[in-house]
Amino acid sequence: MCIMIKATVGAMLLGSTISAFAEEALTCNSEKVFRGGASKGSDLLLKLESGRVTFLATNTFTSSGKEGGGYMCSMDSSRQGSKVKWSGADTQTLTISDETSGEESILKISRLASGYKVTFEKAWSGYCGFGAEFPTSITLTRGSKKCVVVE
């Protein structure tokens, strides 16, 4: 009986350990379409482990609706040729340094009751095509596929 209790408690502890380190992926996107075919949008992917963000990828685009009139910014925390540093707890700071140029991007990732908010404190323009810019912030809400983007 003692062995059975130990085995049951051990299984319960192992199960809680496994679930405590579960990975989660959250995504959202936002797109506005204007008259004449122009559009503007953003998307965000966050991967979490035990509630901490461990990966970030985001794209922002602007399109004039005419041929050749599109601009895009793209950032990925696993991009080759970059040094990545994560710091902080409830509000994490992601610093991405381009090894070639030495330029740095700094993003604040705040945990909210309903999701996460990514604030682009300093975003290197080398991640963007001519004329494109990252937004001020993107908010991702759990259970919603739509991002809230602040220009």
N, CA, C and O atoms as a GROMACS GRO file, in nm:
protein
  604
    1MET      N    1   0.082  -0.119   0.000
    1MET     CA    2   0.000   0.000   0.000
    1MET      C    3   0.087   0.125   0.000
    1MET      O    4   0.056   0.222  -0.070
    2CYS      N    5   0.195   0.125   0.077
    2CYS     CA    6   0.288   0.238   0.082
    2CYS      C    7   0.348   0.263  -0.055
    2CYS      O    8   0.362   0.378  -0.096
    3ILE      N    9   0.385   0.158  -0.126
    3ILE     CA   10   0.443   0.171  -0.260
    3ILE      C   11   0.340   0.233  -0.355
    3ILE      O   12   0.375   0.318  -0.437
    4MET      N   13   0.213   0.190  -0.344
    4MET     CA   14   0.110   0.243  -0.432
    4MET      C   15   0.088   0.393  -0.406
    4MET      O   16   0.070   0.470  -0.501
    5ILE      N   17   0.090   0.435  -0.280
    5ILE     CA   18   0.073   0.578  -0.247
    5ILE      C   19   0.190   0.657  -0.303
    5ILE      O   20   0.170   0.764  -0.362
    6LYS      N   21   0.313   0.608  -0.286
    6LYS     CA   22   0.431   0.678  -0.339
    6LYS      C   23   0.423   0.689  -0.491
    6LYS      O   24   0.456   0.793  -0.547
    7ALA      N   25   0.380   0.583  -0.556
    7ALA     CA   26   0.369   0.585  -0.702
    7ALA      C   27   0.264   0.686  -0.747
    7ALA      O   28   0.284   0.758  -0.845
    8THR      N   29   0.151   0.692  -0.676
    8THR     CA   30   0.045   0.785  -0.711
    8THR      C   31   0.090   0.929  -0.689
    8THR      O   32   0.068   1.014  -0.776
    9VAL      N   33   0.153   0.957  -0.575
    9VAL     CA   34   0.203   1.092  -0.547
    9VAL      C   35   0.311   1.128  -0.649
    9VAL      O   36   0.314   1.241  -0.698
   10GLY      N   37   0.400   1.034  -0.680
   10GLY     CA   38   0.504   1.059  -0.780
   10GLY      C   39   0.445   1.092  -0.916
   10GLY      O   40   0.492   1.183  -0.984
   11ALA      N   41   0.342   1.018  -0.956
   11ALA     CA   42   0.275   1.044  -1.085
   11ALA      C   43   0.208   1.180  -1.084
   11ALA      O   44   0.212   1.251  -1.184
   12MET      N   45   0.147   1.217  -0.972
   12MET     CA   46   0.082   1.348  -0.962
   12MET      C   47   0.184   1.460  -0.973
   12MET      O   48   0.161   1.559  -1.042
   13LEU      N   49   0.297   1.444  -0.904
   13LEU     CA   50   0.401   1.546  -0.911
   13LEU      C   51   0.460   1.556  -1.051
   13LEU      O   52   0.483   1.666  -1.101
   14LEU      N   53   0.484   1.442  -1.114
   14LEU     CA   54   0.537   1.441  -1.249
   14LEU      C   55   0.439   1.508  -1.344
   14LEU      O   56   0.480   1.586  -1.429
   15GLY      N   57   0.311   1.478  -1.332
   15GLY     CA   58   0.208   1.539  -1.416
   15GLY      C   59   0.204   1.690  -1.399
   15GLY      O   60   0.189   1.762  -1.497
   16SER      N   61   0.216   1.738  -1.274
   16SER     CA   62   0.213   1.884  -1.253
   16SER      C   63   0.339   1.949  -1.304
   16SER      O   64   0.335   2.064  -1.349
   17THR      N   65   0.451   1.880  -1.299
   17THR     CA   66   0.576   1.934  -1.352
   17THR      C   67   0.568   1.948  -1.503
   17THR      O   68   0.610   2.049  -1.560
   18ILE      N   69   0.514   1.846  -1.568
   18ILE     CA   70   0.503   1.849  -1.713
   18ILE      C   71   0.411   1.963  -1.756
   18ILE      O   72   0.445   2.038  -1.847
   19SER      N   73   0.295   1.977  -1.692
   19SER     CA   74   0.202   2.083  -1.732
   19SER      C   75   0.256   2.221  -1.698
   19SER      O   76   0.223   2.318  -1.766
   20ALA      N   77   0.337   2.233  -1.594
   20ALA     CA   78   0.392   2.363  -1.556
   20ALA      C   79   0.489   2.416  -1.661
   20ALA      O   80   0.511   2.536  -1.670
   21PHE      N   81   0.548   2.327  -1.740
   21PHE     CA   82   0.646   2.369  -1.840
   21PHE      C   83   0.590   2.357  -1.982
   21PHE      O   84   0.666   2.353  -2.079
   22ALA      N   85   0.459   2.350  -1.994
   22ALA     CA   86   0.396   2.336  -2.125
   22ALA      C   87   0.423   2.458  -2.211
   22ALA      O   88   0.426   2.571  -2.163
   23GLU      N   89   0.443   2.432  -2.338
   23GLU     CA   90   0.463   2.542  -2.433
   23GLU      C   91   0.328   2.584  -2.488
   23GLU      O   92   0.235   2.504  -2.498
   24GLU      N   93   0.320   2.711  -2.524
   24GLU     CA   94   0.197   2.767  -2.578
   24GLU      C   95   0.235   2.864  -2.689
   24GLU      O   96   0.333   2.937  -2.676
   25ALA      N   97   0.159   2.866  -2.796
   25ALA     CA   98   0.182   2.961  -2.904
   25ALA      C   99   0.057   3.048  -2.917
   25ALA      O  100  -0.054   2.996  -2.926
   26LEU      N  101   0.076   3.179  -2.919
   26LEU     CA  102  -0.034   3.274  -2.935
   26LEU      C  103  -0.009   3.356  -3.061
   26LEU      O  104   0.102   3.402  -3.086
   27THR      N  105  -0.113   3.373  -3.141
   27THR     CA  106  -0.098   3.450  -3.265
   27THR      C  107  -0.215   3.547  -3.280
   27THR      O  108  -0.323   3.526  -3.225
   28CYS      N  109  -0.190   3.652  -3.355
   28CYS     CA  110  -0.298   3.744  -3.392
   28CYS      C  111  -0.256   3.818  -3.518
   28CYS      O  112  -0.138   3.820  -3.554
   29ASN      N  113  -0.354   3.880  -3.583
   29ASN     CA  114  -0.323   3.964  -3.698
   29ASN      C  115  -0.426   4.074  -3.708
   29ASN      O  116  -0.535   4.066  -3.651
   30SER      N  117  -0.390   4.177  -3.781
   30SER     CA  118  -0.478   4.292  -3.800
   30SER      C  119  -0.455   4.344  -3.940
   30SER      O  120  -0.340   4.361  -3.983
   31GLU      N  121  -0.562   4.371  -4.011
   31GLU     CA  122  -0.546   4.428  -4.145
   31GLU      C  123  -0.659   4.526  -4.171
   31GLU      O  124  -0.776   4.496  -4.146
   32LYS      N  125  -0.624   4.642  -4.221
   32LYS     CA  126  -0.720   4.743  -4.264
   32LYS      C  127  -0.708   4.757  -4.415
   32LYS      O  128  -0.598   4.771  -4.468
   33VAL      N  129  -0.821   4.752  -4.483
   33VAL     CA  130  -0.822   4.768  -4.628
   33VAL      C  131  -0.893   4.900  -4.658
   33VAL      O  132  -1.000   4.929  -4.605
   34PHE      N  133  -0.831   4.980  -4.745
   34PHE     CA  134  -0.884   5.112  -4.778
   34PHE      C  135  -0.936   5.113  -4.922
   34PHE      O  136  -0.908   5.021  -4.999
   35ARG      N  137  -1.010   5.216  -4.956
   35ARG     CA  138  -1.057   5.231  -5.094
   35ARG      C  139  -0.938   5.238  -5.188
   35ARG      O  140  -0.832   5.290  -5.153
   36GLY      N  141  -0.957   5.184  -5.305
   36GLY     CA  142  -0.849   5.186  -5.403
   36GLY      C  143  -0.753   5.069  -5.388
   36GLY      O  144  -0.656   5.059  -5.463
   37GLY      N  145  -0.779   4.981  -5.291
   37GLY     CA  146  -0.697   4.862  -5.276
   37GLY      C  147  -0.580   4.874  -5.179
   37GLY      O  148  -0.510   4.776  -5.155
   38ALA      N  149  -0.557   4.993  -5.123
   38ALA     CA  150  -0.448   5.008  -5.026
   38ALA      C  151  -0.483   4.930  -4.899
   38ALA      O  152  -0.600   4.913  -4.866
   39SER      N  153  -0.380   4.885  -4.829
   39SER     CA  154  -0.403   4.813  -4.703
   39SER      C  155  -0.282   4.830  -4.611
   39SER      O  156  -0.173   4.867  -4.652
   40LYS      N  157  -0.308   4.800  -4.484
   40LYS     CA  158  -0.204   4.811  -4.381
   40LYS      C  159  -0.234   4.703  -4.278
   40LYS      O  160  -0.350   4.680  -4.244
   41GLY      N  161  -0.130   4.636  -4.228
   41GLY     CA  162  -0.155   4.531  -4.131
   41GLY      C  163  -0.034   4.488  -4.052
   41GLY      O  164   0.079   4.527  -4.082
   42SER      N  165  -0.060   4.408  -3.951
   42SER     CA  166   0.045   4.352  -3.865
   42SER      C  167   0.004   4.214  -3.819
   42SER      O  168  -0.115   4.182  -3.812
   43ASP      N  169   0.105   4.131  -3.789
   43ASP     CA  170   0.078   4.004  -3.724
   43ASP      C  171   0.183   3.981  -3.617
   43ASP      O  172   0.291   4.041  -3.620
   44LEU      N  173   0.151   3.894  -3.523
   44LEU     CA  174   0.240   3.869  -3.410
   44LEU      C  175   0.227   3.723  -3.370
   44LEU      O  176   0.117   3.669  -3.363
   45LEU      N  177   0.340   3.660  -3.342
   45LEU     CA  178   0.345   3.524  -3.290
   45LEU      C  179   0.433   3.528  -3.166
   45LEU      O  180   0.547   3.572  -3.171
   46LEU      N  181   0.378   3.481  -3.055
   46LEU     CA  182   0.455   3.466  -2.931
   46LEU      C  183   0.452   3.319  -2.892
   46LEU      O  184   0.347   3.256  -2.895
   47LYS      N  185   0.568   3.265  -2.854
   47LYS     CA  186   0.573   3.131  -2.797
   47LYS      C  187   0.611   3.148  -2.651
   47LYS      O  188   0.701   3.224  -2.616
   48LEU      N  189   0.539   3.076  -2.566
   48LEU     CA  190   0.558   3.088  -2.422
   48LEU      C  191   0.594   2.953  -2.362
   48LEU      O  192   0.552   2.848  -2.411
   49GLU      N  193   0.670   2.959  -2.256
   49GLU     CA  194   0.699   2.841  -2.176
   49GLU      C  195   0.684   2.882  -2.031
   49GLU      O  196   0.753   2.973  -1.984
   50SER      N  197   0.593   2.817  -1.960
   50SER     CA  198   0.562   2.851  -1.820
   50SER      C  199   0.528   2.998  -1.805
   50SER      O  200   0.567   3.062  -1.707
   51GLY      N  201   0.453   3.052  -1.901
   51GLY     CA  202   0.408   3.191  -1.891
   51GLY      C  203   0.509   3.296  -1.935
   51GLY      O  204   0.477   3.415  -1.939
   52ARG      N  205   0.631   3.254  -1.967
   52ARG     CA  206   0.734   3.349  -2.013
   52ARG      C  207   0.748   3.339  -2.164
   52ARG      O  208   0.749   3.230  -2.220
   53VAL      N  209   0.759   3.454  -2.227
   53VAL     CA  210   0.777   3.457  -2.372
   53VAL      C  211   0.918   3.409  -2.404
   53VAL      O  212   1.015   3.460  -2.347
   54THR      N  213   0.930   3.313  -2.495
   54THR     CA  214   1.061   3.258  -2.533
   54THR      C  215   1.092   3.280  -2.681
   54THR      O  216   1.203   3.254  -2.726
   55PHE      N  217   0.991   3.328  -2.757
   55PHE     CA  218   1.009   3.352  -2.900
   55PHE      C  219   0.910   3.458  -2.944
   55PHE      O  220   0.796   3.461  -2.897
   56LEU      N  221   0.954   3.544  -3.034
   56LEU     CA  222   0.868   3.648  -3.091
   56LEU      C  223   0.895   3.662  -3.239
   56LEU      O  224   1.011   3.664  -3.281
   57ALA      N  225   0.790   3.671  -3.318
   57ALA     CA  226   0.802   3.702  -3.460
   57ALA      C  227   0.689   3.798  -3.495
   57ALA      O  228   0.575   3.778  -3.453
   58THR      N  229   0.720   3.901  -3.572
   58THR     CA  230   0.619   3.998  -3.610
   58THR      C  231   0.647   4.053  -3.750
   58THR      O  232   0.762   4.064  -3.792
   59ASN      N  233   0.540   4.086  -3.820
   59ASN     CA  234   0.548   4.148  -3.952
   59ASN      C  235   0.450   4.264  -3.955
   59ASN      O  236   0.341   4.256  -3.898
   60THR      N  237   0.489   4.370  -4.022
   60THR     CA  238   0.401   4.485  -4.044
   60THR      C  239   0.415   4.524  -4.190
   60THR      O  240   0.526   4.528  -4.243
   61PHE      N  241   0.302   4.551  -4.256
   61PHE     CA  242   0.311   4.588  -4.397
   61PHE      C  243   0.220   4.706  -4.428
   61PHE      O  244   0.122   4.731  -4.359
   62THR      N  245   0.256   4.775  -4.532
   62THR     CA  246   0.175   4.882  -4.589
   62THR      C  247   0.176   4.861  -4.739
   62THR      O  248   0.282   4.840  -4.798
   63SER      N  249   0.059   4.865  -4.801
   63SER     CA  250   0.049   4.847  -4.945
   63SER      C  251  -0.034   4.960  -5.004
   63SER      O  252  -0.140   4.994  -4.952
   64SER      N  253   0.015   5.017  -5.112
   64SER     CA  254  -0.057   5.128  -5.177
   64SER      C  255  -0.172   5.078  -5.263
   64SER      O  256  -0.260   5.155  -5.302
   65GLY      N  257  -0.172   4.948  -5.292
   65GLY     CA  258  -0.272   4.894  -5.381
   65GLY      C  259  -0.230   4.902  -5.527
   65GLY      O  260  -0.303   4.857  -5.616
   66LYS      N  261  -0.114   4.959  -5.551
   66LYS     CA  262  -0.060   4.969  -5.686
   66LYS      C  263   0.065   4.882  -5.696
   66LYS      O  264   0.131   4.855  -5.596
   67GLU      N  265   0.097   4.840  -5.814
   67GLU     CA  266   0.213   4.754  -5.835
   67GLU      C  267   0.339   4.823  -5.783
   67GLU      O  268   0.365   4.940  -5.813
   68GLY      N  269   0.417   4.749  -5.706
   68GLY     CA  270   0.543   4.801  -5.653
   68GLY      C  271   0.526   4.893  -5.533
   68GLY      O  272   0.625   4.949  -5.485
   69GLY      N  273   0.405   4.910  -5.484
   69GLY     CA  274   0.380   5.002  -5.373
   69GLY      C  275   0.360   4.934  -5.241
   69GLY      O  276   0.264   4.963  -5.170
   70GLY      N  277   0.448   4.843  -5.206
   70GLY     CA  278   0.436   4.771  -5.080
   70GLY      C  279   0.561   4.780  -4.998
   70GLY      O  280   0.672   4.778  -5.051
   71TYR      N  281   0.544   4.792  -4.867
   71TYR     CA  282   0.657   4.803  -4.775
   71TYR      C  283   0.632   4.709  -4.658
   71TYR      O  284   0.518   4.688  -4.618
   72MET      N  285   0.740   4.653  -4.603
   72MET     CA  286   0.724   4.555  -4.496
   72MET      C  287   0.837   4.564  -4.395
   72MET      O  288   0.952   4.592  -4.430
   73CYS      N  289   0.802   4.540  -4.268
   73CYS     CA  290   0.899   4.522  -4.160
   73CYS      C  291   0.881   4.381  -4.106
   73CYS      O  292   0.768   4.333  -4.094
   74SER      N  293   0.990   4.315  -4.074
   74SER     CA  294   0.982   4.179  -4.025
   74SER      C  295   1.090   4.157  -3.919
   74SER      O  296   1.207   4.189  -3.941
   75MET      N  297   1.051   4.104  -3.803
   75MET     CA  298   1.146   4.078  -3.694
   75MET      C  299   1.117   3.942  -3.635
   75MET      O  300   1.001   3.905  -3.616
   76ASP      N  301   1.223   3.866  -3.606
   76ASP     CA  302   1.212   3.729  -3.556
   76ASP      C  303   1.324   3.709  -3.455
   76ASP      O  304   1.441   3.730  -3.487
   77SER      N  305   1.289   3.668  -3.334
   77SER     CA  306   1.391   3.654  -3.229
   77SER      C  307   1.486   3.538  -3.251
   77SER      O  308   1.584   3.524  -3.177
   78SER      N  309   1.460   3.453  -3.351
   78SER     CA  310   1.552   3.342  -3.378
   78SER      C  311   1.631   3.366  -3.507
   78SER      O  312   1.698   3.275  -3.556
   79ARG      N  313   1.624   3.485  -3.560
   79ARG     CA  314   1.692   3.518  -3.686
   79ARG      C  315   1.843   3.499  -3.676
   79ARG      O  316   1.906   3.543  -3.579
   80GLN      N  317   1.901   3.434  -3.776
   80GLN     CA  318   2.046   3.415  -3.777
   80GLN      C  319   2.115   3.550  -3.794
   80GLN      O  320   2.062   3.640  -3.859
   81GLY      N  321   2.232   3.563  -3.735
   81GLY     CA  322   2.307   3.687  -3.745
   81GLY      C  323   2.266   3.789  -3.641
   81GLY      O  324   2.301   3.907  -3.651
   82SER      N  325   2.190   3.744  -3.540
   82SER     CA  326   2.144   3.834  -3.434
   82SER      C  327   2.177   3.775  -3.298
   82SER      O  328   2.173   3.653  -3.279
   83LYS      N  329   2.210   3.863  -3.204
   83LYS     CA  330   2.224   3.824  -3.065
   83LYS      C  331   2.095   3.861  -2.996
   83LYS      O  332   2.044   3.972  -3.012
   84VAL      N  333   2.041   3.769  -2.918
   84VAL     CA  334   1.912   3.790  -2.852
   84VAL      C  335   1.932   3.781  -2.702
   84VAL      O  336   1.997   3.689  -2.652
   85LYS      N  337   1.873   3.878  -2.630
   85LYS     CA  338   1.881   3.878  -2.483
   85LYS      C  339   1.741   3.900  -2.428
   85LYS      O  340   1.674   3.998  -2.463
   86TRP      N  341   1.697   3.809  -2.341
   86TRP     CA  342   1.568   3.822  -2.273
   86TRP      C  343   1.596   3.860  -2.128
   86TRP      O  344   1.689   3.808  -2.068
   87SER      N  345   1.518   3.951  -2.073
   87SER     CA  346   1.533   3.986  -1.932
   87SER      C  347   1.398   4.028  -1.876
   87SER      O  348   1.307   4.065  -1.951
   88GLY      N  349   1.384   4.023  -1.744
   88GLY     CA  350   1.261   4.066  -1.678
   88GLY      C  351   1.167   3.952  -1.648
   88GLY      O  352   1.189   3.838  -1.689
   89ALA      N  353   1.059   3.985  -1.572
   89ALA     CA  354   0.961   3.883  -1.533
   89ALA      C  355   0.825   3.917  -1.595
   89ALA      O  356   0.800   3.881  -1.710
   90ASP      N  357   0.737   3.987  -1.521
   90ASP     CA  358   0.605   4.019  -1.576
   90ASP      C  359   0.615   4.108  -1.699
   90ASP      O  360   0.539   4.092  -1.794
   91THR      N  361   0.708   4.201  -1.698
   91THR     CA  362   0.738   4.278  -1.818
   91THR      C  363   0.877   4.234  -1.863
   91THR      O  364   0.977   4.262  -1.797
   92GLN      N  365   0.881   4.165  -1.976
   92GLN     CA  366   1.008   4.117  -2.029
   92GLN      C  367   1.063   4.218  -2.128
   92GLN      O  368   0.988   4.287  -2.197
   93THR      N  369   1.195   4.225  -2.135
   93THR     CA  370   1.261   4.307  -2.235
   93THR      C  371   1.333   4.213  -2.331
   93THR      O  372   1.408   4.126  -2.289
   94LEU      N  373   1.309   4.233  -2.459
   94LEU     CA  374   1.377   4.157  -2.564
   94LEU      C  375   1.470   4.253  -2.635
   94LEU      O  376   1.426   4.354  -2.691
   95THR      N  377   1.598   4.223  -2.634
   95THR     CA  378   1.696   4.304  -2.704
   95THR      C  379   1.755   4.217  -2.815
   95THR      O  380   1.810   4.110  -2.790
   96ILE      N  381   1.743   4.265  -2.938
   96ILE     CA  382   1.798   4.194  -3.054
   96ILE      C  383   1.905   4.282  -3.114
   96ILE      O  384   1.877   4.395  -3.155
   97SER      N  385   2.028   4.232  -3.119
   97SER     CA  386   2.140   4.306  -3.176
   97SER      C  387   2.183   4.241  -3.306
   97SER      O  388   2.212   4.121  -3.309
   98ASP      N  389   2.188   4.320  -3.412
   98ASP     CA  390   2.235   4.269  -3.541
   98ASP      C  391   2.386   4.261  -3.535
   98ASP      O  392   2.453   4.362  -3.510
   99GLU      N  393   2.443   4.142  -3.558
   99GLU     CA  394   2.588   4.123  -3.545
   99GLU      C  395   2.667   4.195  -3.653
   99GLU      O  396   2.783   4.229  -3.631
  100THR      N  397   2.608   4.219  -3.770
  100THR     CA  398   2.679   4.285  -3.879
  100THR      C  399   2.686   4.436  -3.858
  100THR      O  400   2.794   4.495  -3.864
  101SER      N  401   2.571   4.498  -3.832
  101SER     CA  402   2.566   4.644  -3.820
  101SER      C  403   2.589   4.693  -3.678
  101SER      O  404   2.629   4.808  -3.657
  102GLY      N  405   2.565   4.606  -3.579
  102GLY     CA  406   2.576   4.648  -3.439
  102GLY      C  407   2.451   4.721  -3.391
  102GLY      O  408   2.444   4.760  -3.274
  103GLU      N  409   2.352   4.740  -3.479
  103GLU     CA  410   2.228   4.808  -3.442
  103GLU      C  411   2.145   4.720  -3.348
  103GLU      O  412   2.155   4.598  -3.351
  104GLU      N  413   2.065   4.786  -3.266
  104GLU     CA  414   1.991   4.716  -3.162
  104GLU      C  415   1.842   4.752  -3.168
  104GLU      O  416   1.806   4.866  -3.197
  105SER      N  417   1.758   4.654  -3.141
  105SER     CA  418   1.614   4.675  -3.127
  105SER      C  419   1.576   4.634  -2.986
  105SER      O  420   1.621   4.532  -2.935
  106ILE      N  421   1.491   4.715  -2.922
  106ILE     CA  422   1.447   4.687  -2.785
  106ILE      C  423   1.295   4.684  -2.782
  106ILE      O  424   1.230   4.781  -2.819
  107LEU      N  425   1.240   4.571  -2.738
  107LEU     CA  426   1.096   4.554  -2.728
  107LEU      C  427   1.060   4.521  -2.584
  107LEU      O  428   1.128   4.442  -2.519
  108LYS      N  429   0.953   4.582  -2.535
  108LYS     CA  430   0.900   4.550  -2.402
  108LYS      C  431   0.778   4.462  -2.423
  108LYS      O  432   0.688   4.497  -2.500
  109ILE      N  433   0.773   4.350  -2.354
  109ILE     CA  434   0.661   4.257  -2.364
  109ILE      C  435   0.594   4.252  -2.227
  109ILE      O  436   0.650   4.196  -2.132
  110SER      N  437   0.476   4.310  -2.218
  110SER     CA  438   0.403   4.319  -2.091
  110SER      C  439   0.295   4.213  -2.085
  110SER      O  440   0.217   4.197  -2.179
  111ARG      N  441   0.292   4.141  -1.973
  111ARG     CA  442   0.185   4.043  -1.952
  111ARG      C  443   0.063   4.118  -1.901
  111ARG      O  444   0.071   4.191  -1.802
  112LEU      N  445  -0.049   4.099  -1.968
  112LEU     CA  446  -0.175   4.161  -1.929
  112LEU      C  447  -0.268   4.053  -1.876
  112LEU      O  448  -0.241   3.934  -1.893
  113ALA      N  449  -0.376   4.092  -1.812
  113ALA     CA  450  -0.472   3.993  -1.761
  113ALA      C  451  -0.528   3.908  -1.875
  113ALA      O  452  -0.556   3.790  -1.856
  114SER      N  453  -0.542   3.968  -1.994
  114SER     CA  454  -0.604   3.897  -2.105
  114SER      C  455  -0.508   3.856  -2.216
  114SER      O  456  -0.550   3.796  -2.314
  115GLY      N  457  -0.379   3.886  -2.203
  115GLY     CA  458  -0.284   3.852  -2.308
  115GLY      C  459  -0.150   3.921  -2.289
  115GLY      O  460  -0.097   3.926  -2.178
  116TYR      N  461  -0.096   3.975  -2.399
  116TYR     CA  462   0.037   4.037  -2.396
  116TYR      C  463   0.037   4.162  -2.484
  116TYR      O  464  -0.034   4.169  -2.585
  117LYS      N  465   0.118   4.259  -2.445
  117LYS     CA  466   0.136   4.380  -2.524
  117LYS      C  467   0.285   4.394  -2.556
  117LYS      O  468   0.369   4.392  -2.466
  118VAL      N  469   0.317   4.408  -2.685
  118VAL     CA  470   0.455   4.426  -2.730
  118VAL      C  471   0.470   4.573  -2.769
  118VAL      O  472   0.400   4.622  -2.858
  119THR      N  473   0.561   4.643  -2.701
  119THR     CA  474   0.588   4.783  -2.729
  119THR      C  475   0.724   4.792  -2.796
  119THR      O  476   0.824   4.744  -2.743
  120PHE      N  477   0.727   4.854  -2.912
  120PHE     CA  478   0.851   4.869  -2.988
  120PHE      C  479   0.920   4.997  -2.940
  120PHE      O  480   0.898   5.104  -2.996
  121GLU      N  481   1.004   4.985  -2.836
  121GLU     CA  482   1.070   5.102  -2.781
  121GLU      C  483   1.177   5.155  -2.876
  121GLU      O  484   1.193   5.276  -2.892
  122LYS      N  485   1.248   5.063  -2.938
  122LYS     CA  486   1.351   5.100  -3.035
  122LYS      C  487   1.356   4.986  -3.136
  122LYS      O  488   1.396   4.874  -3.101
  123ALA      N  489   1.317   5.013  -3.259
  123ALA     CA  490   1.317   4.908  -3.361
  123ALA      C  491   1.408   4.952  -3.476
  123ALA      O  492   1.384   5.054  -3.540
  124TRP      N  493   1.510   4.874  -3.500
  124TRP     CA  494   1.608   4.905  -3.604
  124TRP      C  495   1.541   4.902  -3.741
  124TRP      O  496   1.472   4.806  -3.774
  125SER      N  497   1.561   5.007  -3.819
  125SER     CA  498   1.497   5.019  -3.950
  125SER      C  499   1.552   4.919  -4.052
  125SER      O  500   1.494   4.901  -4.159
  126GLY      N  501   1.663   4.854  -4.020
  126GLY     CA  502   1.720   4.752  -4.108
  126GLY      C  503   1.629   4.630  -4.123
  126GLY      O  504   1.649   4.549  -4.214
  127TYR      N  505   1.531   4.616  -4.034
  127TYR     CA  506   1.434   4.507  -4.045
  127TYR      C  507   1.318   4.546  -4.138
  127TYR      O  508   1.226   4.467  -4.159
  128CYS      N  509   1.324   4.668  -4.193
  128CYS     CA  510   1.214   4.721  -4.274
  128CYS      C  511   1.260   4.755  -4.415
  128CYS      O  512   1.377   4.789  -4.438
  129GLY      N  513   1.167   4.744  -4.509
  129GLY     CA  514   1.192   4.795  -4.643
  129GLY      C  515   1.176   4.946  -4.642
  129GLY      O  516   1.124   5.003  -4.546
  130PHE      N  517   1.219   5.009  -4.749
  130PHE     CA  518   1.213   5.155  -4.759
  130PHE      C  519   1.071   5.205  -4.733
  130PHE      O  520   0.975   5.158  -4.794
  131GLY      N  521   1.059   5.300  -4.642
  131GLY     CA  522   0.931   5.363  -4.615
  131GLY      C  523   0.846   5.292  -4.511
  131GLY      O  524   0.742   5.346  -4.472
  132ALA      N  525   0.884   5.176  -4.466
  132ALA     CA  526   0.804   5.100  -4.369
  132ALA      C  527   0.852   5.128  -4.227
  132ALA      O  528   0.969   5.160  -4.204
  133GLU      N  529   0.761   5.116  -4.132
  133GLU     CA  530   0.794   5.135  -3.990
  133GLU      C  531   0.716   5.034  -3.906
  133GLU      O  532   0.607   4.992  -3.943
  134PHE      N  533   0.775   4.997  -3.793
  134PHE     CA  534   0.702   4.916  -3.696
  134PHE      C  535   0.601   5.006  -3.625
  134PHE      O  536   0.622   5.126  -3.614
  135PRO      N  537   0.491   4.948  -3.578
  135PRO     CA  538   0.396   5.028  -3.501
  135PRO      C  539   0.453   5.061  -3.363
  135PRO      O  540   0.560   5.012  -3.327
  136THR      N  541   0.383   5.142  -3.287
  136THR     CA  542   0.422   5.173  -3.150
  136THR      C  543   0.405   5.050  -3.062
  136THR      O  544   0.491   5.018  -2.980
  137SER      N  545   0.291   4.980  -3.081
  137SER     CA  546   0.266   4.859  -3.002
  137SER      C  547   0.166   4.768  -3.072
  137SER      O  548   0.088   4.811  -3.158
  138ILE      N  549   0.170   4.640  -3.034
  138ILE     CA  550   0.073   4.540  -3.078
  138ILE      C  551   0.026   4.467  -2.953
  138ILE      O  552   0.108   4.418  -2.875
  139THR      N  553  -0.106   4.459  -2.935
  139THR     CA  554  -0.162   4.387  -2.821
  139THR      C  555  -0.232   4.262  -2.871
  139THR      O  556  -0.314   4.266  -2.963
  140LEU      N  557  -0.198   4.150  -2.809
  140LEU     CA  558  -0.252   4.019  -2.843
  140LEU      C  559  -0.340   3.976  -2.726
  140LEU      O  560  -0.294   3.972  -2.612
  141THR      N  561  -0.466   3.943  -2.754
  141THR     CA  562  -0.560   3.900  -2.650
  141THR      C  563  -0.589   3.751  -2.668
  141THR      O  564  -0.622   3.706  -2.778
  142ARG      N  565  -0.576   3.676  -2.560
  142ARG     CA  566  -0.607   3.532  -2.566
  142ARG      C  567  -0.751   3.513  -2.612
  142ARG      O  568  -0.842   3.584  -2.569
  143GLY      N  569  -0.770   3.417  -2.701
  143GLY     CA  570  -0.904   3.386  -2.750
  143GLY      C  571  -0.948   3.473  -2.866
  143GLY      O  572  -1.057   3.452  -2.921
  144SER      N  573  -0.867   3.569  -2.905
  144SER     CA  574  -0.900   3.655  -3.019
  144SER      C  575  -0.789   3.644  -3.122
  144SER      O  576  -0.672   3.647  -3.087
  145LYS      N  577  -0.825   3.633  -3.246
  145LYS     CA  578  -0.724   3.626  -3.354
  145LYS      C  579  -0.687   3.765  -3.404
  145LYS      O  580  -0.598   3.778  -3.488
  146LYS      N  581  -0.754   3.870  -3.354
  146LYS     CA  582  -0.731   4.006  -3.400
  146LYS      C  583  -0.638   4.081  -3.306
  146LYS      O  584  -0.660   4.085  -3.185
  147CYS      N  585  -0.533   4.140  -3.361
  147CYS     CA  586  -0.441   4.224  -3.284
  147CYS      C  587  -0.499   4.365  -3.272
  147CYS      O  588  -0.575   4.409  -3.357
  148VAL      N  589  -0.461   4.432  -3.166
  148VAL     CA  590  -0.488   4.575  -3.153
  148VAL      C  591  -0.354   4.644  -3.179
  148VAL      O  592  -0.258   4.625  -3.104
  149VAL      N  593  -0.349   4.724  -3.285
  149VAL     CA  594  -0.224   4.788  -3.327
  149VAL      C  595  -0.234   4.939  -3.304
  149VAL      O  596  -0.330   5.004  -3.345
  150VAL      N  597  -0.133   4.992  -3.237
  150VAL     CA  598  -0.123   5.137  -3.217
  150VAL      C  599  -0.008   5.187  -3.302
  150VAL      O  600   0.106   5.144  -3.285
  151GLU      N  601  -0.040   5.278  -3.394
  151GLU     CA  602   0.062   5.332  -3.486
  151GLU      C  603   0.155   5.427  -3.414
  151GLU      O  604   0.246   5.482  -3.475
   0.00000   0.00000   0.00000
